Amino acid sequence: MKKFTALLVVVALFAISCESTYEPQPDPDPKVECEETEQPTPRPPTAQAIEMPATLASRTTQGNEFAFNLFYKILQTTNDKNVFISPLSVDFAFGMTLNGANSNTRKEMKYVLRHSELTDAQINEYYRIMLDALPNVDPMTELNIANSIWCNTISPVSIHQSFLDINAKYFDAEIRSLDFSSPDAVDIINAWCAEQTNNLIQEALDEVDSEAAMYLINAIYFKGVWTAQFEKENTEKATFFAENGSENQVYMMHIPEATFPYYANTHAQFLDMSYGNGAFSMTVILPRAGKTLQDVVENLSSNCFNDIVENRLDSTNVQVFLPRFQTEYRIELQGILSAMGMPSAFCRSTADFSGMSDVPLYISRVIHSTFIEVNEEGTEAAGVTIVEMVPVSPGWGSSLPVFRADRPFIFVIRENSTGAILFMGKMGDIR
């Protein structure tokens, strides 16, 4: 994959050296002269590619297919002005769940997650590699990936220790026991989610089902500083033309001229803005004037996106306008994932999670919560995915190209050496 080096300096260090002179006087009054000396600016450490075994070389591309499929399906089924998801969070949560699935349920889940060609060992190996490598590819970018499994102490359902062990081994899943009937249960789980997301997502779970057997949870937190930051003095009020036709005043950030990976076709402009040492970046996809987000979505497949970021982005001097924005999003994904090709996991009569327990279980809810803030310094984002497992029968309780994002746009945050997509979003309205 094409590598992009950092273009501008992120941190400047200054040292102050002082010289003191002393003249003996009857009433001493020493004079201190200080001279500020600028030191050489450190360069961001070079981004190192995540190494994948040959057997897993295509896995990230397949994972991006899942990301785009999930994003498109949500766009088709919701009228929400702004949509923001973490495909990687959903992927990790279902990677854990997959270790307890059997028969047709497992086959369907592997198909939707795009694991079909991999063995069980390869699937878990992939998650282990990503869990270890992603948080460490850029010391200037903060990335936390955490997993947990919560078992109901008052449930008669016994969870197989082998299922818990394999998720602890490959996902570093914290295994917790909790009385789901306790009025504090929801607060305890939400406190864990808040802690893992730097308090960006504090109410990931609305209620705890006292009859649930287990919750499988993934949380992701990301904080990246732009390699080329926006100067705050260049930010001005400007009009954003929303998807519904309204016009809103927003704070529009501006870089008069800088070199960025850039590409344009008849439908959209693509701008890639890196964080830190360039290991992570945000690709902003802006429809051409006269085109809509729907036009772009219809002509942007996972393969097309991969081709653009791998082969078509060229370093170009660009004038950039990007609005500050902040949004949070929450959606239940069970209906969407069922429609994508894994219906049996959500059906009482067909779900097979015998790898988790001898008691028949099914997925009753998949709760996905996200948050993102983009400003002059960088991006802070978080995602939480909760899979709720319930017993089937519980029975108990210029001349430069101008990139001006003043209309709806799509954005993708990814790790560059693998192409793994961490977050995806659509901003149809900003206020």
ROGUVEX-511586 format. One line per field, with one value per residue: chain; x, y, z of N, C-alpha, C in turn. Coordinates in steps of 0.02 Angstrom, whole numbers. Each point is the difference from the previous one (the first is absolute). Last residue first. Layout:
! ROGUVEX-511586
cadena [A,...]
n_x [X,...]
n_y [Y,...]
n_z [Z,...]
ca_x [X,...]
ca_y [Y,...]
ca_z [Z,...]
c_x [X,...]
c_y [Y,...]
c_z [Z,...]
! end
This chain:
! ROGUVEX-511586
cadena [A,A,A,A,A,A,A,A,A,A,A,A,A,A,A,A,A,A,A,A,A,A,A,A,A,A,A,A,A,A,A,A,A,A,A,A,A,A,A,A,A,A,A,A,A,A,A,A,A,A,A,A,A,A,A,A,A,A,A,A,A,A,A,A,A,A,A,A,A,A,A,A,A,A,A,A,A,A,A,A,A,A,A,A,A,A,A,A,A,A,A,A,A,A,A,A,A,A,A,A,A,A,A,A,A,A,A,A,A,A,A,A,A,A,A,A,A,A,A,A,A,A,A,A,A,A,A,A,A,A,A,A,A,A,A,A,A,A,A,A,A,A,A,A,A,A,A,A,A,A,A,A,A,A,A,A,A,A,A,A,A,A,A,A,A,A,A,A,A,A,A,A,A,A,A,A,A,A,A,A,A,A,A,A,A,A,A,A,A,A,A,A,A,A,A,A,A,A,A,A,A,A,A,A,A,A,A,A,A,A,A,A,A,A,A,A,A,A,A,A,A,A,A,A,A,A,A,A,A,A,A,A,A,A,A,A,A,A,A,A,A,A,A,A,A,A,A,A,A,A,A,A,A,A,A,A,A,A,A,A,A,A,A,A,A,A,A,A,A,A,A,A,A,A,A,A,A,A,A,A,A,A,A,A,A,A,A,A,A,A,A,A,A,A,A,A,A,A,A,A,A,A,A,A,A,A,A,A,A,A,A,A,A,A,A,A,A,A,A,A,A,A,A,A,A,A,A,A,A,A,A,A,A,A,A,A,A,A,A,A,A,A,A,A,A,A,A,A,A,A,A,A,A,A,A,A,A,A,A,A,A,A,A,A,A,A,A,A,A,A,A,A,A,A,A,A,A,A,A,A,A,A,A,A,A,A,A,A,A,A,A,A,A,A,A,A,A,A,A,A,A,A,A,A,A,A,A,A,A,A,A,A,A,A,A,A,A,A,A,A,A,A,A,A,A,A,A,A,A,A,A]
n_x [-1223,-34,-68,32,208,106,195,178,235,185,138,226,206,246,168,-93,-212,-226,-255,-186,-237,-188,-191,-163,36,172,267,205,243,146,234,154,28,-147,-1499,-83,-31,112,41,154,214,180,203,112,203,121,196,117,190,128,188,132,194,138,77,-175,-232,-210,-127,-188,-125,-190,-130,-176,-117,-156,-167,-96,116,17,14,-23,135,204,212,161,7,-206,-168,-181,-270,-232,-221,-22,111,181,189,-44,20,179,43,-73,-190,18,107,-127,-143,99,109,-41,96,100,189,117,175,131,187,120,74,147,156,245,182,229,208,96,67,-144,-166,-88,36,-80,-215,-178,-85,-147,-228,-135,-78,-190,-191,-147,-166,-218,14,8,-198,-132,45,-13,47,49,233,153,63,160,145,229,172,197,199,242,224,156,93,-168,-229,-122,-159,-107,-208,-159,-235,-200,-131,134,250,250,199,238,182,146,127,-55,-112,-172,-153,-211,-270,-248,-242,-266,-281,-204,-227,-174,-85,31,223,164,186,154,157,162,198,251,287,242,139,77,147,52,162,137,35,-194,-96,-161,-132,-200,-121,-191,-124,-182,-136,-208,-171,-198,-195,-262,-200,-35,59,72,25,80,258,189,85,191,203,186,189,199,1,7,-122,-236,-106,-33,-181,-214,-70,-86,-219,-186,-60,-114,-205,-26,-18,173,242,257,283,212,242,152,159,168,27,77,-8,-207,-175,-5,-83,-235,-112,27,-129,-272,-236,-256,-254,-187,-5,71,209,91,200,166,235,176,217,142,192,113,186,130,224,226,148,-46,-33,-114,-235,-70,77,-91,-213,-13,67,-150,-182,40,8,-199,-83,107,-56,-192,-2,-57,-127,-202,-47,-138,-213,-211,8,26,-192,-141,60,-44,-213,-63,133,92,126,131,185,-62,-23,179,26,-147,58,158,-76,-108,136,96,-125,-119,-155,-196,-178,-207,-211,-203,-163,16,47,176,221,105,108,217,185,79,136,227,151,68,172,217,114,120,217,160,95,175,215,55,143,233,79,49,84,5,140,108,79,157,39,12,154,113,134,198,40,13,25,2,102,46,126,29,126,35,62,103,124,210,131,118,-73,-77,-158,-111,-156,-163,-179,-215,-153,-202,-142,-219,-167,-110,69,-28,-32,17,-22,-104,-35,-128,-28]
n_y [1081,-181,-228,-191,-185,-260,-217,-210,-140,-148,-145,-99,-36,-48,156,208,53,156,145,157,150,169,210,245,255,165,-40,37,1,69,31,176,211,139,-2167,-258,-161,-5,-57,42,133,198,209,234,186,251,209,266,221,265,231,252,162,242,238,165,-122,-201,-225,-217,-258,-229,-268,-233,-259,-232,-221,-217,-255,-259,-276,-252,-172,-99,165,122,-91,-38,145,41,71,2,55,227,212,148,-92,-66,141,112,136,242,68,-16,174,192,-4,26,202,252,254,276,229,275,227,247,176,215,46,54,68,49,-6,-112,-144,-252,-282,-223,-239,-208,-243,-91,85,-41,-221,-82,57,-125,-209,-4,141,198,117,46,168,228,114,69,203,197,197,211,90,-180,-153,-108,-142,-49,-138,-29,-143,-128,-54,194,136,149,6,73,29,2,28,1,58,-55,-75,-31,-23,27,11,20,34,204,254,274,267,132,-83,-1,-41,72,7,57,40,-70,-65,-192,-197,-240,-78,205,201,197,238,159,127,-37,-53,16,22,-200,-189,-261,-220,-228,-210,-69,-139,-184,-207,-205,-248,-220,-251,-231,-232,-194,-130,-186,-124,105,89,216,225,265,259,179,21,125,222,142,84,136,-33,-135,-235,-197,34,-10,-211,-106,70,-86,-200,20,87,-142,-139,48,-80,-272,-220,-128,-76,-86,-58,-11,1,111,-18,-18,-125,-228,-142,-7,-112,-234,-91,-20,-184,-205,-51,1,67,-21,74,68,252,191,119,96,106,139,82,170,166,221,186,260,207,253,127,54,-190,-199,-229,-143,-81,-181,-237,-190,-84,-105,-227,-163,-62,-159,-228,-125,-97,-193,-213,-110,-7,111,101,135,228,221,72,-100,-236,-130,-43,-177,-220,-71,-77,-219,-171,79,188,131,145,208,208,156,140,181,209,123,121,206,185,96,152,229,241,211,191,205,79,-183,-177,-283,-217,-7,44,-177,-162,48,-37,-221,-89,67,-110,-220,-24,25,-187,-131,67,-63,-220,-107,-98,-204,-193,56,134,240,255,280,234,239,277,202,213,267,213,227,240,173,212,265,194,233,141,171,125,133,135,90,135,73,175,88,-98,-163,-144,-204,-152,-216,-141,-201,-138,-160,-140,-137,-152,-108,-177,-92,25,-69,-166,-289,-224,-223,-236,-215,-262]
n_z [637,-227,-169,-133,25,51,41,123,116,25,-201,-139,-140,26,54,94,172,41,-22,-154,-101,-160,-50,-66,-13,-6,-19,-183,-141,-234,-166,-113,-75,168,2144,-56,-181,-243,-259,-170,93,-31,-47,-122,-74,-65,-61,-36,-54,-56,-46,-72,-145,-73,23,-44,21,45,133,64,86,38,33,-25,60,-38,93,43,-42,92,113,154,157,55,-54,-136,-221,-115,-131,-211,-98,-88,103,90,-128,-77,-120,-229,-204,-166,-207,-32,130,234,109,50,189,215,112,138,78,38,16,-4,-63,-94,-150,-169,-247,-226,-236,-150,-225,-121,-149,-22,-29,-46,-27,-86,71,220,70,-156,-20,166,-17,-145,72,139,-108,-127,-143,96,169,-64,-53,180,110,-171,-208,-99,61,112,213,190,200,168,177,200,147,121,25,9,185,131,-113,-253,-231,-268,-198,-242,-164,-196,-199,-203,81,154,220,180,229,84,72,20,51,110,206,197,131,99,147,-33,-71,-179,-171,-138,-119,50,47,67,0,128,45,163,180,83,48,1,196,110,-128,-69,-50,-73,68,173,204,149,152,71,105,40,91,29,111,74,188,112,78,27,104,99,-141,-19,-115,-136,-106,-56,114,24,-179,-23,164,-26,-64,143,204,-14,0,207,128,-49,103,216,27,-28,185,219,102,4,-99,-111,107,-53,-77,-197,-159,-212,-224,-194,-210,-46,201,118,-102,15,204,42,-88,110,193,-6,111,112,103,141,117,136,-30,-244,-166,-190,-144,-165,-123,-140,-115,-64,-81,-67,-118,-39,-29,-183,-56,176,44,-152,19,133,-61,-211,-17,76,-137,-168,58,15,-197,-80,89,-82,-263,-246,-190,43,109,-4,108,-44,-19,193,129,-67,60,222,52,-65,142,234,196,167,-60,-104,118,10,-181,-22,93,-127,-189,33,27,-193,-135,71,-52,-55,-136,-35,-59,10,-63,-57,-102,-172,81,114,-128,-82,142,27,-169,-6,144,-56,-150,79,84,-152,-47,154,-14,-149,56,140,-29,2,217,105,115,7,-27,73,18,101,164,28,36,124,19,94,150,104,198,172,221,232,230,252,223,274,219,271,156,28,-201,-215,-213,-189,-199,-165,-202,-137,-186,-103,-201,-161,-205,-157,-160,-195,-277,-266,-166,15,-140,-133,-166,-137,-29]
ca_x [-26,44,-20,-50,-23,-32,-54,-28,-63,-20,-43,-55,-63,-46,39,21,72,29,62,24,70,15,59,7,-60,-55,-52,-41,-41,-33,-63,7,10,63,3,16,-47,29,-58,-59,-23,-57,-18,-40,-40,-23,-48,-15,-56,-9,-58,-11,-62,-4,56,63,15,54,10,58,10,61,2,61,-4,69,14,-62,17,-4,3,-8,-66,-46,-36,0,69,17,58,41,66,55,-6,-3,-63,-49,29,-11,-63,9,13,63,-12,-41,45,44,-38,-21,21,-3,-44,-19,-48,-4,-63,-5,-63,2,-34,-34,-51,-48,-28,-72,-14,-21,17,65,14,-19,31,63,49,15,40,67,34,15,56,60,2,58,60,-16,-8,66,38,-27,31,-24,-8,-52,-57,9,-33,-45,-27,-64,-14,-70,-21,-72,-27,-28,54,64,11,30,35,25,55,24,70,21,-50,-59,-31,-67,-23,-63,-23,-37,3,42,35,5,72,28,73,35,70,46,64,20,66,9,-8,-71,-31,-18,-62,0,-64,-16,-69,-50,-69,-29,-16,-65,12,-33,-56,-3,70,16,16,55,16,50,11,58,5,63,8,68,12,68,52,56,-3,16,-53,26,-25,-58,-54,-2,-63,-14,-62,-38,-63,18,-9,38,71,23,1,54,62,12,22,66,51,9,33,64,-13,18,-62,-36,-71,-42,-63,-31,-58,-9,-65,13,-30,9,65,50,-8,25,73,29,-19,41,63,57,40,71,40,16,-27,-64,9,-52,-42,-35,-57,-22,-54,-13,-50,-14,-51,-25,-72,-31,3,15,32,71,14,-32,37,67,-5,-26,50,55,-21,-7,67,23,-44,20,64,-13,-12,49,55,-19,50,49,63,-11,-15,63,40,-28,11,71,9,-18,-45,9,-51,-52,31,9,-62,-7,54,-25,-53,30,39,-49,-29,49,-3,67,7,70,11,70,41,41,-5,-10,-55,-62,-23,-26,-64,-51,-13,-36,-67,-41,-9,-50,-63,-26,-30,-65,-42,-21,-52,-62,14,-48,-67,-26,19,-50,17,-19,-56,20,-52,-25,30,-40,-45,2,-66,-24,36,-41,32,-39,-5,-22,-21,-5,-40,23,-61,2,-67,-20,-26,-4,49,-4,61,-5,66,7,65,23,38,42,26,61,18,-53,24,13,15,-28,40,3,16,39,-43]
ca_y [62,22,63,30,62,45,46,28,36,5,57,-16,26,-55,-56,1,-12,-66,1,-66,-4,-64,-38,-67,-38,40,-46,39,-51,23,-34,-63,-48,21,72,28,-25,13,-5,-7,-69,-17,-71,-26,-57,-46,-49,-57,-44,-60,-41,-44,-37,-70,-40,21,71,20,72,27,72,32,71,32,72,23,68,39,71,38,72,36,31,-53,-31,42,8,-55,24,-54,19,-21,-69,-48,-37,40,19,-53,2,-44,-70,-8,12,-55,-57,14,-5,-68,-29,-72,-40,-63,-41,-66,-36,-47,-34,-35,26,-56,26,-42,46,9,60,59,59,29,61,61,12,-36,16,71,19,-27,39,65,-8,-12,-65,-11,-11,-48,-66,-26,-12,-61,-56,-11,-70,-29,45,57,-2,57,-11,36,14,9,59,6,-68,-22,-22,-20,16,-48,39,-43,32,-40,14,24,-2,36,-29,22,-30,28,-49,-57,-59,-53,-41,36,-2,15,1,-33,22,-45,32,9,30,57,64,14,-49,-66,-14,-70,-34,-11,-20,53,-25,-5,67,23,57,61,27,70,13,9,70,13,71,26,72,28,73,29,72,3,56,26,-43,-12,-69,-45,-50,-68,-42,34,-48,-46,-37,-14,-39,26,31,67,49,-21,-1,70,29,-32,29,64,-13,-33,51,41,-37,31,67,55,26,42,-14,55,-29,29,-42,-3,15,31,67,35,-10,31,72,18,-4,57,60,1,31,-45,16,-10,-17,-71,-40,-29,-47,12,-58,5,-46,-30,-48,-40,-51,-52,-47,-42,-10,66,23,72,21,14,54,64,46,16,25,68,44,8,46,67,28,24,55,60,24,29,-49,-9,-40,-65,-47,-15,30,72,30,4,53,65,10,17,65,52,-18,-63,-17,-42,-57,-55,-39,-37,-49,-61,-29,-31,-58,-53,-18,-42,-70,-30,-68,-12,-70,-17,49,43,68,55,-15,-19,57,49,-26,9,71,22,-31,36,69,0,-16,62,38,-31,18,69,6,28,60,51,-31,-5,-62,-53,-60,-59,-39,-67,-51,-29,-65,-57,-27,-73,-30,-36,-62,-51,-31,-57,-1,-63,8,-64,5,-38,-2,-40,-29,3,66,14,52,27,38,46,17,62,-1,66,-3,58,6,41,27,-2,-15,59,58,60,26,73,30,61,59]
ca_z [30,54,30,-43,30,-47,18,-61,5,70,13,45,-28,-14,-26,-70,9,-11,38,21,22,33,-21,30,-16,24,24,46,33,61,11,35,-54,-42,1,66,51,66,45,-43,-10,42,-9,55,-24,52,-27,44,-19,41,-18,56,4,-23,24,-30,7,-45,-3,-33,11,-22,18,-24,13,-13,-21,3,8,-62,4,-63,-2,-18,55,60,21,45,37,29,25,-44,-22,55,1,36,65,49,38,58,-14,-36,-71,-24,-9,-57,-62,-11,-64,13,-42,32,-37,32,-2,55,13,64,59,33,46,36,48,4,39,-38,40,-15,36,-37,-65,-12,53,3,-59,9,52,-29,-46,39,33,44,-42,-53,30,19,-61,-30,34,68,18,-41,-4,-45,-65,-10,-67,-7,-70,-16,-36,-5,3,-64,-45,29,70,47,50,53,34,55,16,66,53,-20,-60,-19,-63,-27,-49,26,-43,27,-49,-64,-14,-65,6,-55,3,34,13,70,1,46,-34,-8,-44,27,-35,-18,-11,-71,-11,-4,5,-67,-25,25,43,-21,38,-20,-19,-71,-15,-45,2,-47,10,-35,4,-25,-13,-29,-45,-10,27,-45,-25,55,3,3,55,29,13,-57,6,70,-4,-57,20,26,-54,-59,16,5,-68,-36,28,-32,-69,3,15,-60,-54,-17,-30,43,30,-48,11,24,25,59,17,73,28,65,1,-64,-32,42,-8,-66,-4,35,-37,-61,17,-6,-59,14,-58,2,-54,21,56,49,11,63,-1,63,-6,60,-19,50,-21,54,-3,5,70,2,-62,6,48,-14,-43,23,69,-2,-32,47,52,-29,-8,66,20,-36,28,66,52,52,-26,-28,26,-52,22,9,-65,-36,30,-18,-72,-10,31,-49,-55,-36,-49,30,34,-48,-2,63,0,-31,42,59,-21,-14,64,36,-24,5,27,16,17,11,-37,43,-25,47,46,-35,-38,47,24,-52,-7,59,-2,-49,22,53,-34,-27,55,13,-57,11,52,-29,-39,21,2,-68,-34,1,-39,39,-24,-20,10,-62,-16,25,-51,-10,9,-59,-12,-33,-57,-24,-73,-28,-69,-35,-61,-59,-42,-61,3,70,17,73,17,69,16,57,26,38,35,24,63,12,68,1,65,50,68,41,-41,33,56,-1,65,-5,0]
c_x [48,-27,47,-23,-48,-22,-28,-57,-22,-69,-23,-40,-59,-63,-44,37,28,73,29,65,15,72,5,59,9,-67,-57,-60,-40,-45,-30,-68,11,8,49,13,15,-45,24,-63,-63,-19,-54,-23,-34,-44,-16,-51,-7,-59,-3,-64,-1,-69,-1,59,68,11,61,-1,60,0,68,-4,66,-3,74,10,-65,19,-11,-3,-6,-72,-42,-28,7,72,21,63,36,70,60,4,1,-67,-51,26,-4,-63,12,19,63,-12,-38,46,44,-39,-29,6,1,-49,-13,-57,5,-68,5,-66,20,-34,-36,-47,-60,-17,-74,-7,-11,11,70,13,-12,36,67,55,21,46,72,37,20,61,63,-6,63,61,-12,-5,68,37,-23,40,-23,-11,-51,-62,16,-32,-55,-22,-69,-6,-76,-16,-76,-28,-26,53,72,3,25,43,21,61,18,73,22,-53,-65,-23,-70,-16,-71,-8,-35,-3,44,36,9,76,31,75,39,67,44,68,17,72,8,-14,-73,-37,-21,-69,12,-65,-12,-69,-48,-72,-30,-18,-67,18,-29,-61,7,75,19,8,62,10,58,3,64,-5,69,10,72,-2,68,52,55,0,18,-60,31,-29,-57,-59,-8,-64,-16,-67,-39,-63,15,-4,42,76,27,7,61,63,15,27,70,54,13,33,64,-15,14,-66,-41,-72,-41,-64,-28,-63,1,-65,16,-26,10,69,47,-7,26,75,30,-15,45,65,61,38,74,44,18,-31,-66,4,-48,-49,-30,-60,-18,-60,-9,-54,-6,-56,-20,-76,-31,0,16,33,73,16,-32,31,68,-5,-24,53,57,-19,-3,69,24,-42,22,64,-13,-18,53,59,-3,59,56,64,-7,-10,67,41,-25,15,72,9,-15,-51,18,-53,-50,31,7,-60,-1,55,-26,-53,30,36,-51,-28,48,-5,73,6,75,5,73,44,41,-5,-13,-60,-66,-27,-31,-69,-56,-20,-43,-70,-46,-15,-57,-64,-28,-36,-70,-43,-24,-53,-64,6,-54,-71,-32,28,-53,12,-14,-63,26,-51,-33,34,-41,-49,3,-65,-26,42,-43,31,-37,-7,-17,-25,2,-48,18,-68,-10,-69,-16,-21,-6,56,-9,67,-8,73,11,66,24,35,45,22,64,19,-58,19,17,24,-30,40,3,11,44]
c_y [25,66,16,68,34,61,38,46,22,31,-2,63,-11,24,-60,-61,-14,-3,-71,9,-69,1,-64,-38,-71,-31,40,-43,36,-55,23,-35,-68,-39,47,75,25,-25,10,-4,-2,-73,-19,-71,-32,-53,-51,-45,-56,-40,-62,-39,-42,-29,-71,-45,15,75,14,76,21,74,29,75,32,76,9,72,40,73,31,75,40,24,-58,-38,44,1,-53,31,-60,15,-25,-72,-54,-35,37,19,-51,-1,-45,-73,-8,7,-61,-60,9,-8,-69,-36,-72,-37,-64,-38,-64,-35,-49,-37,-37,27,-60,42,-35,55,16,59,62,62,24,65,69,25,-34,15,73,20,-23,44,67,-6,-5,-66,-12,-18,-53,-71,-31,-17,-66,-56,-5,-74,-30,44,63,-4,51,-6,31,15,1,63,1,-71,-27,-18,-21,27,-46,41,-43,34,-41,20,35,5,37,-38,26,-36,18,-52,-58,-60,-50,-41,31,-8,7,9,-39,34,-47,35,18,25,61,68,16,-42,-71,-16,-73,-38,-6,-30,59,-25,-1,69,30,55,64,31,72,8,5,75,12,74,21,74,23,75,15,71,-4,62,34,-44,-14,-74,-52,-47,-68,-37,35,-48,-46,-40,-24,-36,30,41,72,50,-17,2,71,30,-31,34,65,-13,-31,53,43,-31,36,67,59,27,47,-24,55,-38,24,-41,-6,18,39,71,44,-3,39,75,23,1,62,62,5,37,-45,12,-3,-22,-74,-42,-32,-52,12,-57,0,-45,-28,-45,-47,-46,-54,-45,-48,-4,68,23,74,26,23,55,69,58,22,31,72,47,12,50,71,30,29,60,64,29,36,-56,-16,-44,-67,-41,-8,36,76,33,9,57,69,15,24,71,59,-5,-65,-24,-45,-61,-61,-46,-42,-52,-65,-33,-36,-64,-57,-22,-45,-72,-19,-68,-9,-72,-18,45,48,66,56,-5,-14,61,48,-22,13,73,23,-29,38,71,-1,-11,66,37,-29,25,72,15,34,64,51,-27,-4,-63,-54,-61,-59,-40,-67,-55,-30,-65,-57,-21,-76,-36,-33,-61,-55,-27,-63,5,-69,13,-68,8,-36,0,-42,-31,1,72,14,50,32,36,51,9,68,-8,71,-9,61,9,42,36,3,-22,62,61,62,23,76,29,62]
c_z [52,26,57,25,-49,38,-59,19,-70,8,73,17,45,-36,-16,-24,-69,21,-2,38,28,23,40,-28,27,-18,32,22,54,26,67,0,30,-64,-46,-12,69,56,71,43,-43,-11,51,-16,59,-31,54,-34,49,-27,44,-13,63,10,-27,18,-30,8,-43,6,-41,17,-20,14,-18,3,-16,-23,-1,15,-69,12,-65,-2,-26,60,62,21,51,29,31,27,-41,-25,54,8,42,69,56,42,59,-12,-42,-75,-24,-13,-61,-66,-15,-67,25,-44,39,-32,40,-5,58,6,63,62,29,43,33,50,-3,46,-42,43,-16,38,-30,-62,-12,51,3,-58,9,50,-31,-45,42,36,41,-43,-54,26,16,-65,-29,33,72,12,-49,2,-41,-70,-11,-73,-4,-74,-6,-40,-7,2,-66,-51,19,70,55,48,59,30,62,0,65,55,-14,-61,-13,-65,-23,-56,35,-47,37,-54,-69,0,-70,9,-52,7,42,4,72,-3,45,-32,-13,-52,16,-30,-19,-4,-76,-7,1,1,-70,-27,21,50,-32,33,-23,-10,-74,-12,-42,11,-44,14,-34,7,-28,-25,-24,-44,-2,33,-50,-22,53,6,-4,59,34,5,-60,10,71,-7,-59,15,23,-57,-62,12,1,-71,-35,25,-36,-70,1,12,-61,-61,-20,-34,45,28,-44,9,32,18,66,14,76,35,64,0,-61,-34,45,-13,-68,-8,32,-42,-62,14,-3,-65,20,-58,9,-54,22,56,58,7,70,-12,69,-11,59,-27,53,-25,55,-2,10,72,-1,-64,1,52,-7,-40,26,69,1,-28,50,54,-27,-4,66,19,-34,30,66,48,54,-19,-36,26,-51,20,7,-68,-36,29,-22,-73,-11,28,-45,-57,-36,-47,35,31,-45,-2,63,-10,-28,44,60,-18,-9,67,36,-24,6,34,14,22,5,-41,42,-36,50,47,-35,-37,51,25,-51,-6,58,-4,-48,22,52,-40,-23,57,10,-57,10,53,-26,-41,18,-1,-69,-32,11,-43,47,-20,-27,15,-62,-18,30,-54,-12,14,-64,-16,-29,-63,-22,-75,-28,-70,-35,-58,-65,-36,-63,11,75,12,74,11,69,11,56,22,32,36,16,67,4,72,-6,63,49,70,40,-38,28,61,-7,69,0]
! end
